[in-house]
Amino acid sequence: GNNGTITLTLTLIEAADGTVTGSGNLAQDHNVALAVRVGTHVFPNLSLTLAPFGSYDLDLTGTVMSTTTIAATLNGSGYNNESIQLTRLPVG
């Protein structure tokens, strides 16, 4: 398993049909660029398959808790039900 602080930064775009696309960065031992391979948002549920460069896919499943917070878990690529909290930052 993984130890230490996980920093997941995502830029997400949601289409009218709930399809989510985007990209980001995962930092733990080192920085890894990633893309959203598949993403869906059917309120309050968010499901993303993240494709880190040079590694196995990560599945992120989450629940929107507020306008700025998503409670989520990471699975795959060495993560096993790793709880994370995503916080929405202001654009710009």
Secondary structure by P-SEA (a helix, b strand, c coil): ccccbbbbbbbccccccccccccccccccbbbbbcccbbbbcccbbbbbcccccccbbbbbbbbccccbbbbcccccccccbbbbbbbcccc
